[in-house]
Amino acid sequence: MKKYLMILSAMLICGMICCGCTGKTSDTGTLSVDAIYPFSEDYGATFANGLKLAAIEINEQGGILNRNIEVNYVNDGDNTNTAVEVATMVAGNDDFPIVIGHRSTDDVLKVASIYQRNNKILFSPIIATSKINLSGNEGAYLCAPSENSMANEMVQSLVVQGISKVVFVHSPGNTYGKDYMQSFEEYATAAGIEIVDAVSYLPNLDYFRYYVKKWDSLGAQAIVSACVGDDITTLFDDLDKTGNTRPIYLSYDIEIQPVTIPQNMKKLIQVTSYFDNNAQAGPQADFIKAYKSAFGTDPDLPAAQAYFALHLAADVANKAQSLDVEEIKKVLADNSFDTLYGTVSFDKRLVSSIPVFQKTYVGNQLVKNNKPTVGGQSSE
């Protein structure tokens, strides 16, 4: 009897030790994935839909490490101070180590160190500055084309269209606008394009009229905008009121949130983007079809950004076969991934190989322009 009890005790002790060693990897419960975004804003709804669709598909495909996932939606109200507060809160969660989200470049640069200190990874689905590679930002991975690739594509389009003099307009105090301008200037100089004026935009019509007259005297052929948020709508109102006829080149901020643009301005617009919302074949077409089936409407760029980031996070963790951050980072450094945008990989935490291209308005919808020499003219 004593021998039996000794054997039983040994088995129980071994079992306890084994349970202690396995920790999270033996957990078969639902895995919570944190997502931070301005969910209270109108454009936050489609970002949430992209996450919902991705979560459904991931669970149908076996989840992450054979565990179903659920998304924890955290609203930052499109406010940098709030973004820091919720990032600090979320960074303390000990469930899934990859956080999805944050809306702006400024927010990402503020919170990257928070995730790094708490052994978390941020997948940020934005255009961001290459400053993300600086010391202290190691917790952040950029899941969208960098300002360099976007600026290069825009400059090449201007070259093809024979434009040699432009003005640059950006929102004041915006990190992305400043960095985009710097990248654009470097590529433009190499291509022989002159920036004859650079303006930190202020919504004052009388002041704006002064700029327009100045641009006329300088021979500006086109306007390049890195305005964000409400400045986009106000800028186009001012351009309309001053009778602008110059083509206008923008990065995809115009696709992030709904903006009101005068009809006669739409034919002048060309947008550098990377989501083909009119794709007829391939992964993007499959996503569009699935999204329309789930939500009864076409997806926009925020929906695609969210869908891409969550699927990528699941793929990375499954390839790592671990929730350990260092193992995940090794997988990110050494592998490529099949995604919504085709096969992508990371170079120093910047995603590479996402194709960028031009869009123009057809009616009220921005669609991929397969004839870049058309410039800012609608193909309608």
C-alpha positions, 0 to 999 in steps of 0.5 A: 500500500505504501508503495502504491501511495508513493507511486501515486504521489510521484505521478501527481508531482510530475503532473503538477510540474508538467502543468507548470511548465506548459503555461500558456501553450497548453491553454485551449481557451479563447485567445484575446487580440487587442485592437486600438483605433478611433472606433468612435469615429465613422471610419472606425466602423469599417476598420472594426468590420475588417477585424471581424471578418479576419477573425471569423476566417482565422477561426474557421481555419483553426485559429491561432495555435489551435485556439479560437480568437476574439478581438478586444476593441479599444477606442482611442478617440483619435487622440494621442494622449488617449492613445498613450493611456490605452496603449499602457493599459493594453500592454499589460495584458498577458494574452496575445502578444501582437496588438493591432492598430493606432491611427496616426504616425504621431501616435505610433511614435509615442506608443512604440516604446510602451509596447517594447518595454512590456514585451509586446509587438505593435502591428500598425496598419498606417503609412508611417515614417521610417523613424519607426526604425529608430532606437526605442521604437523596436516594438512597432512593425509597419504594416503599410507602405512607407512614406518613401515608397509612396513618395517615389511612386508619386514622383515617378507618376509626375515624371511620366506626365511631364510635370516639372514644377509643383507646390507642396501643401501639408497639415501643420505639426503633422509628423507624417506630412513633414516626413513625406515632404522630405522623402518627396523632395529627395525623389523629386530633386533626383528626377528634376522636379522643382518644389517651387513652394511649400506651405503649412496649410491653414484654413484661411481663404483670404490667405490661401488666395495669396498663395494661389497668386504666388503659385501662378507667378512661380509657374506651378503645374501641380499641387502635391498634398500631404494634408490629413483629417479635416484639412483635406475637406477644407483644402479642396473647398478653398481650391474650388473657391479659387478656381483651381485647375491644376492637377492635385496629387495626394497620398491615401489619407483621403481614403481613410475617412469620408471627405466631401470634395466638390465635383469639379475638383474630383477630375483633377485628383490623383491618389497614390494608394495600395488597396485595389477596391475594384480588383477582379481577381486574386486575394483582394478580389476574394476579400472584397467578395467576402466583405460584401457578403458579410456586411452588404457593402464594399470595403474601404481602405481601413477595412483592408488595413485591419483585415491584412494586419490581423491575418498577418498576426495569426500567420506569424504566430502559427509559423512561430508555433509560439506566443513568445515575442522573440520567437515571433520576431525571428519568424518576422525577420526570416520569412515571407507571408502570403497576404491580401496584398500578395507576398510580403516580408519585413525589412527592419520592421518595415513591410516591403513588397506591397505594390503602390499605384495611382487612383483617380475618380470614376464618378464618386469612387476612387479606382485604380488607374491603369493609365498613369499618363492620364494624370489627375484626369478621370477616366469616366 
